[in-house]
């Protein structure tokens, strides 16, 4: 399996580390839980109800590769799967 962090910029890697370090604190806030956070320069720059709104706002404000969008949920509450891309 390849390194999951391949393809991320250094700013994005830093934002991911910031997200992991602070997630428990954010989950304790009922206003944040389940929302989508735009994280840029090791700070939350916005909280949104939907990924689409977070994506549009971040794309208008910040250069590509300088932020991440993360849903503020406990990792144990996530359900995910891998799917190959068909060309």
C-alpha positions in Angstrom: 0.0 0.0 0.0 1.3 3.5 -0.8 1.8 6.2 1.7 -1.5 7.9 2.2 0.2 11.3 2.5 1.7 11.2 -1.0 0.3 14.0 -3.1 -0.3 16.3 -0.2 1.6 19.6 0.1 3.6 20.4 3.2 0.8 22.9 4.2 -1.8 20.2 3.9 0.3 17.8 5.9 0.6 20.4 8.6 -3.1 21.0 8.6 -3.8 17.3 8.9 -1.5 17.1 11.9 -3.3 20.1 13.4 -6.7 18.5 12.8 -5.6 15.2 14.5 -4.2 17.1 17.5 -7.3 19.2 18.1 -10.2 16.9 17.0 -11.2 15.8 20.5 -11.5 19.4 21.6 -13.6 20.4 18.6 -15.9 17.3 19.1 -16.7 18.5 22.6 -18.3 21.6 21.0 -21.8 20.8 19.9 -21.7 23.7 17.4 -18.8 22.0 15.6 -19.6 18.3 15.8 -20.6 16.8 12.4 -19.8 20.0 10.5 -17.1 20.6 7.9 -14.0 22.6 8.8 -11.7 24.4 6.5 -8.3 24.3 8.0 -5.6 26.6 6.7 -2.4 27.8 8.3 -3.1 25.6 11.4 -6.3 27.3 12.2 -10.0 26.7 11.4 -10.9 29.4 9.0 -14.5 28.4 8.6 -17.2 25.9 9.8 -19.8 24.7 7.3 -22.9 22.5 7.2 -22.0 20.9 3.9 -18.8 19.9 2.2 -19.9 21.7 -1.0 -20.2 25.0 0.9 -16.8 24.5 2.5 -15.3 23.7 -0.8 -16.7 26.7 -2.6 -15.7 29.1 0.1 -12.1 27.7 0.5 -11.6 27.6 -3.2 -12.5 31.3 -3.5 -10.3 32.4 -0.6 -7.2 30.3 -0.6 -4.6 29.0 -3.1 -4.9 25.3 -4.1 -2.9 23.1 -1.9 -2.9 25.4 1.1 -5.9 24.0 3.0 -7.8 20.9 3.8 -11.5 20.3 4.5 -12.4 17.8 7.2 -15.6 16.6 8.7 -15.5 17.0 12.5 -16.6 13.5 13.5 -14.9 10.8 15.6 -12.9 8.3 13.5 -14.9 5.5 15.1 -18.1 7.1 13.6 -16.7 7.0 10.0 -17.7 4.4 7.5 -15.6 4.3 4.4 -14.3 2.1 1.7 -11.7 2.1 -1.1 -12.8 2.0 -4.7 -10.7 1.8 -7.8 -11.0 4.4 -10.4 -12.0 3.0 -13.8 -10.5 4.7 -16.8 
